[in-house]
Amino acid sequence: MRPLSYVISVAKGSGVYRHIQIGSSATLLDLHQAILSAYEITEVRQPSFMPLKSSHGKQSARYSLNNTKNTIALRDVKLSDTDFAGKSGMVYALAEPRIAFMCRTIRVLEVPTGEPSLIRASGSGYSHQQTLEKFKKALKEKGLPQDILLAMAEITFLPADRQHKITEYHLAATNLYGIVPISLVHDMYCRNQPPISLFSFAMIGVALSSQEDSRIGILDQDGLVLNKGNFHYGTAAYIVEYSVLEGGVFQEILAMQAGKPYYRPSEEELLRYADIHYVEKNTAFLRLRAHLESLGLKPEDAENCVLDIQYSIRFSIFDTQEQYDILEEYGVQPKSLNAAKKISGLLANMSNNTRTHFNCGYTAEEIIHLLPGAPGMFSQKSGSHKIPPPSKPSGSLQSSGHAAINGNIIPFPGPGKAAQKPGRNAPCPCGSGKKFKHCCCRP
């Protein structure tokens, strides 16, 4: 029976690949478009396919967008008529951005498929690389000083996988720390990867911060957001998570971090935080989840309830009432004083063992042992001074109402005016009409 579809692996280096299911009667042009979509590549020049192996004594066929003297148009060639129908594969290459992928058929299916679909992915796409190219182009148009020229040359010759790794370090650092000196993150990178200059490292961060829906900002020592218009050598001081920018609490969190060391995990652990939804499911997490299940919550509801509580703890000093509000939303109401004490103890344990921005990535329990006598451990009677949780990034960091986003100094709260967040059941301040807990309260 003639195969009706293929599963094609499109790989770029170790651990970076996409598996695409596509019909055997689809064309190379269809596969080209599916690869761009799978890798989030939007602007390209000169895409081409070429067989991995050539027949002995014969010139290998080459395929490009249009028929030329030496190439066949992608739209005129079905996959079933190429090396994808056999055991070998093809090289898919782009002239801009300069990338090449190894493509091969890993499964032949006797079932039809509609539009090409992405069925498995590993490693991130290349949208950050295109943003970097645009950033460099904008700098060129302004006339470049020597320091930027040197940094651009260094970045230009970085392989795409190393640019991707630097991006992961920026994203992971913001998620774990909230605010962190860029020099510290650069040092962590250079200890684990081939070194790069601090200026180039910061330039990639500034380019990344200009992306739509960016989760990071690069700030100078005074809290000024850096962009392609005001970035120059030596100005970058901090990598900052978008909730700090949108909440206007840079100075407040920085003050709470003062005197505390930064948590320095292994590279493997750090890069888990590049995923904004990553949480550390430690013993405290598992104990609270198990207790909620013992009270009758379904496993999925118990998991989500603990995630909500942990998320709340990460962005506010321990607040018993807020945690009980979350429990009540999931139908958990202690029926006795002993039951309430049990829950309170588990919540305090969660608070003391959750990594927070104001503890520089450490848990409260770790900080109290590192800095004896420092405030950090929380009990059922702890205060409720809060740091606002992040809202969803909308469009880009250039949201109205935040002076820092427009290149000015971040509007910090005045003395004694701690930044406040709305109640979980209050209307979301973003104007969506939804309750805060269903909108900007969660990433």
N, C-alpha and C positions, 0 to 999 in steps of 0.2 A: 504493500500500500504506500502511495506517495505521501511523504511527510507534509503536514499542513502548517506546522510552525516550528520555530527554533527558539531555544534559549541561548542567547549569545552573551558571553562574558566579555566586558569591555574594561580592561585593567590598565591602571597607571601606577606602576610600582607596587611594592609589597603592601598588602592590606588595603589598597585603594582600588575598588572595583565596583561595577554595576552589572547586574544580570538583567537582561532585557528580553522579554518574550515578544516575538514578532512573527508575522505570517511568512511562510516560505515564498509567497508570491509578491511580498513587499519588495520595494526597490532599495538600492543603496542610498538613495536620497531619503527614503523613509527612515532607514537606520541612522543616517547622519543626523536627522532632526531629533530622533529619539535619544541619541547620545548627548546632544546639546541640552535637551530637557533634563536628562538624568543627572548630568553634572552641573546644571545651573549655569551654563555658558550662554551668554546672550549675544555677544558681538564677535564674529569670527571672520577670517580671511583665508581663502584658498584651502577649503577642506578637500581631502583626497583619501582614496583607499588604494592599497597595494598588497598583493598576496605576500604572505610570509615566506613562501617557497616558490621558486620558479622552476618550470620544467627544464630538463637538461637540454641545452642548446637553443632554448626559446627565450625570447624577451618577455618579461613579465608584463601582464596587462596592468594599466594604471587607469584610475577613474577619478574624474574631477567634476565640478559643477556643469561644465559645458564640453561638448565635443571639440577636440583640438586635433592637431596632427599626431600627438602622442598619447592622448587620453580619450576615454569614452565617458559620456555624460552619466552621472549617477542615476538620473531619472530613467535611463534606458536599460538598466540592468537589474534583473530580479535576483534576489538572494539565492534562489534555487539554482541559478546559473553561475554561481561564483564558488570560491573555495569554502564558503560557509556550508555548502551542501556536503563537503567531505570532512576529513579529520584535521586538515590544517586550518589556518585562519588568515586574517588580513591585518595590516597595520592601518589604523585610521590616524591621520595627521592633520594638524592645523598650522598655517603659517603665522597666524596671530589670533589668540595667544599661542605662543610656540609650545605646542604640546603634541605628544604622540601616544596612542593607546594600542595595546595588543588586544586584538579581538579574535575570539574563537567560539565555535559552537560547542556547548557542553551538554546539550540535550536536544534530541530530535523527537518531536511530538506528533502523534497522529490525530491531533485534535486542532480544530481551527481557533484562531484568535482574532479579535477585532482590531482596535487600534493598538499599536505597540505599547507594552506596559512594563514598568519597572517592578520587578518581583523581589529583588534583593539589592542592598547597597552597603558598602563599607567604605569609611573615609569620607571626607567632605568634598563638596564641589569646588569650583574655581571662580565663583563670583568675586571673592576677595582679590583675586589676581587681576581681574578686569578693573575693579575699583582702584587698585594701585596704579594701573596703567593710566587711568584717567587723571589720577592725582599727579603723577609725574608730568603728564602733558600740560596740566594747568600750571604747574610750577615753571615749566619750560617757557610758556607764553609770557610769564612775568619777568623773565631774565634771572638767571640763577647765580647765586654766589658760589664760590668754590666748594664750601663745605657740603652744600646740597648736591652739587655735581658729583662729588666723590661718593656720597651716600647712594645716589641714584645708580651710579656705575656698579657699586657693590650689590644693590638689590637686583639690578638687571641680570646679573650673572648667577643669582641664586636659583637653584633648581626649584620647580614648582612645589615639590614635596617639602622642601625646607621653608618656603614662604608659608605653606599651609601649617607647618608645625609652629611657626612664630605666631600665626593667627590663633592657634589653639591655646598657646601660652597666655595671650592677652585675654581671651574669653574666659579661660579657667581662672585666671587671677582675679578678674572682676567678680565672678560668681562666688569665689571662696572668701575674698577679703573685703569687697565693697570699695575700699580705697587702699591702694598699695603703691609705694614708691616704684616708679618704672625701673630704676636702677636695680632694685632687688629682684624683680621678675627677669630682667635682662641677665643678671648674675646666675639665677637658677637655670635659665636657658643655656647659657654658655658652659655651665658645669655638666650638662647632659647632651649637648649638641655641638656641632662645629661652631666656633665663635663667630659673632657678627658684631659690628660696632654698635654702641648704644644709640647713636644718632639714627642709623639705618633701622634699628629695632623700633625706635620711637616713630620714625616716619611711616613704617608699615602700620603701626597702631593708629596714627592720625588718619591714614587712608581708610583703614577699617572703620573708624568712627564716623566717616562720612557716608557709609553705606546706608541704604534705606533699612529701617528696623534695626539699626545698630544697637548693640547692648553695652557699648563702652564709650567713654570719652577720655581724651588725653588732656590733662590740666597742667598749668604751670604752678609755681610755688604759691601764687596768690589766689588760685582758684579760677583763673581765666581759662575757658575752653579753647584749645588750640585747633586750628584748621589750616587749610592750604593758604589762607591769606595772612596768617600771623605766626606760622610755625617757622622757627629757625633754630640754629644750633644752640644747644644748652638750655632751651626753654622748657622742655617736657620734664615734669616732676612726678606726676601721679597718673596711674591708670585707675579709672573710676567707673563703677557700675551705674547703669542708666537710672536706677531708682534714686541714687544719691543726687543726680542732676535734677531729676524731675521733682524730687521732694525738697530740694533746697537745703539739704542737711549735711553738706560737705564738711563745714567747719565743726558741726556738732559731733559727727562721727569721728573726725580726726582728733578732736579733743578727748573722746572716750578711748581712742586707741593709744593716746600718749603714754609713753613709758612701757608699753607692752611689746614683747618680741613678736615677730611674725612667724606663724606656723610654717614649717618648711617640709612638706611631704615629699615622698619619692616622685619621680616624674610620672610614673604610672598612675599613682593616686591623684596627683595634681590634675592631670589631663582628663580625668573622669569629670571634673567640674567644668570642662568646656561645654558639656551638655547642661543647659540651664535647668533641666528637670532632675538632674542627679541629686540624690540624697544618700547620706550614710546611714544605712539601716543597722545600727549598732544594738547592743544588748538592751539599752533603755527603750529604743524604738520597738524591738521585738517583744519586750515585756508588756508595754502598754497595749500593743496590738493584741497580744494573747489574752490580756485581761478583758479587753473590750469584746473579744469573741466569746469569752466565758460568760459575759453578761447578755449574750444573745445576738450580738451584731453579726451579720454575714461577713465572711472573710474579706470580701471586696469593700464593704462599707467600713470595716475596722481598719483596713489598710488606708483608705482615703481619709478617714477621720484623723489618724495619726499623722499622715502627710500634712493635712491642714494645720494641725497643732505644731508640728515641727517647723513648718513654713512660718507660722506666726512667731515662734520663739526666735527664729533667726533674725527677725527685724524688730523685735521689741523686748525690753527687759521683762522678766517674768511677770505676767499679769494673770492672776488666778481667774478673775471674772471672765476674761476673754477666752481662756481655755475652756471654762465651763459653758460659755456660749456656744463654742464649737461642738462640745459634747452634746449639748441639748439639741442642736440641729440634727444630730444623728440619732436622737431618741434616747440618749444616755442620761438618766437622772438618778443619782444615788438615793437609795431608799432609807438609809440610816446614817448615823454619825460615823460609824466604823467604815461604811462603804465610801463616804465622802473623804475620810482620812486616807483610805487606800488609794483613791483616785488622785488626791492631792499629792501624795508621796510619789506616785508614778509620774505625775506632771512635773514636779520639782526635779525628779531624776532625769526626765527628758530635757528640761531646761539646762541642767548642769552638764549635760553630755551632748549638746548640740553645738556645732561650730557656728560662730556668729561673726558678723562684720566688726562689731565694736570690740571683740576680743581678738582681732587680727587673725581670724581663722582658727583660733584655739577654742576649746570648750571652756566653760566657766570652771570646771573641775581641774582642767589642766593648768589654767592661769593661776588659780589659787595655790597650786603646788610650785609653779615657777616663780611666783611673786608672793611669798608668804605675807599675809596681812592686807593684800590688795582686795578691794571689793570685787566680788565675782560670783560667789556661791549664793544660790537663791533657795528660799524655802516658801512655804505656803503664805507667809506674811510679808514677802518682799514687796518693794515698791512697784509702781507701774509706769515709770517714765518710759516713753515709747520712741522708737525710731520708725518712721513710716515704712511699710512694705512697698516693694516696687509696683508700679502700674505697668500695663502692657505698653511696649514701645509702639507709638502710632506713627506710621509713615517713616519718620526718622527722629533723630534727637532734636530736630529743629521744630519743636512744638511751641505754639504761642503761649505766652504767660511765663516763660522761663528765660530770664535775661541772659543766663549763662549760655543757653543754646544759641543765642544770636551773637556770641562772641564777647559778651560783657561779663563783669564779675557776678558770680552766683549770689542771688539775694538771700543772705543768711538770716535766720531768726535773730531778733535782738536779745539782749541779756534777759534771762528769766523767761524767755518765750520759746519753750521747747516746741519743735514742729509736731503738729497733731495730725492724726489720721482719722477718717470718719469711722463710725461704727460699722460692723459687718453687715447690718441690715439697713443701713442708711443708704439713700440714693448715691450712686457713684459720682464723685465730683467731675468726672470727665464729660458728663452730660449725655451718657448713653441711654439713660432712663432705667438701667438695670440696678439691682442692689449691688453695693460695693463688693460683697463676698462672691458674687457671680461675675464680676467684671475685672476691675483693676486690682482686686485683692490677691489674685492669683496670676502667675505668669502663663 
